[in-house]
Amino acid sequence: MKLGLKTIDRYIIRKFIGTYFFAILLIICIVIIFDISEKIDDFVSKKAPLDKIIFDYYLNFIPFFLNAFSSLFVFIAVIFFTSKMAYNTEIIAILSNGTGFLRMLFPYFISASIIFTFSLTLNHFIIPQANKVRLAFEDQYINKPYRKQSLNLHLQVEPGIYLYISNFFHYNNRAENFSLERFEKNRLQSKLVSEHATWDTTSGKWNLHNCFIRDIQDSAEIISAHQQLDTMVNFSAEELRQRDSKIMAMNYFELSQFIKEQKMRGVKSTAAVLEQYNRTSIPFSVFILTLIGVSLSSRKVRGGIGLQIGAGIALSFTYILLLRFSEVFIQVGLATPPTAAWLPNLLFLIIAIMLYRTAPK
């Protein structure tokens, strides 16, 4: 089977990529219009500058939305132009010319590889940077102030150093019953206990009030009291205040480091691990959905193009719905993040193989 690019290959690649980006452009224009109508009151009431609305929010909103529904756009693009080719008997002409169905898939998978590489780069590096700017804009002009209270935090902030806070109030950076313990070879070496502590955003230190320090040296103990004391800890109030959406603003290296730190601190970072796997599994679905789309729409059927497009959209929304269900499986303990991220691809791969076996050869 020769894999060199033919005229028909270039035609299919051009149609695939062109239809994909045309669908994206069309949907994004519609979504932006609806989003403006929904958030216009927030923009006006909080006096958001026009240049920030355009460049900080919507310019960074586009890649985020593009990534979120990339699978849907691929499916629509493949089914739209392939079913049109089938309706115009172009598929029959290609297969009658001695080109096998597997060979006909070659330009489709070249196009899918281009989109996969594009989506993977967006997911791991470009979109996180865009999300930093977009989320900062939303925090300033759209979201309500973050006033959550954290209770009973017990973390390993560094190897052998453990932090305990009974209550932390996010609105004023105040921690109650602040405790810091240092262990060496599983033996307690020192313990610091403070009635309350305040995070100083300027100096990056914790300001401790009414605190005691207990140092253990061999068999002796030294206890000292301090009315006020500043201490440097490898843990900031910003990490306590961090919303789950902030994970979306971390690139590949930042997210990997964050997961590593959370694991060291004994904190379950399920959302972060799932986000890391989804950034690869969702772009990979391009290959599976392309195979489904071609197999489904390469045969001329009664009902015309509209029936095939409707079936394709239904399948693509089922895939997106399955992604959301996989998150629920994690929360109830029925699946791990890797399983939840790749399960939709596995199930749709089975569907793709079944449709491929029934496709016209």
Secondary structure, DSSP 4 states (H G I P E B T S, - for coil): ---S--HHHHHHHHHHHHHHHHHHHHHHHHHHHHHHHHHHHHHHHTT--HHIIIIIIIHHHHHHHHHHTHHHHHHHHHHHHHHHHHHTTHHHHHHHTT--HHHHHHHHHHHHHHHHHHHHHIIIIIHHHHHHHHHHHHHHHTSPP---EEEEEEEEEETTEEEEEEEEETTTTEEEEEEEEEEETTEEEEEEEEEEEEEETTTTEEEEEEEEEEEEETTEEEEEEEEEEEE--S--HHHHH--GGGGGG--HHHHHHHHHHHHHTT---HHHHHHHHHHHHHHHHHHHHHHHHHHHHSS--TTHHHHHHHHHHHHHHHHHHHHHHHHHHHHTTS--HHHHHHHHHHHHHHHHHHHHHHS--
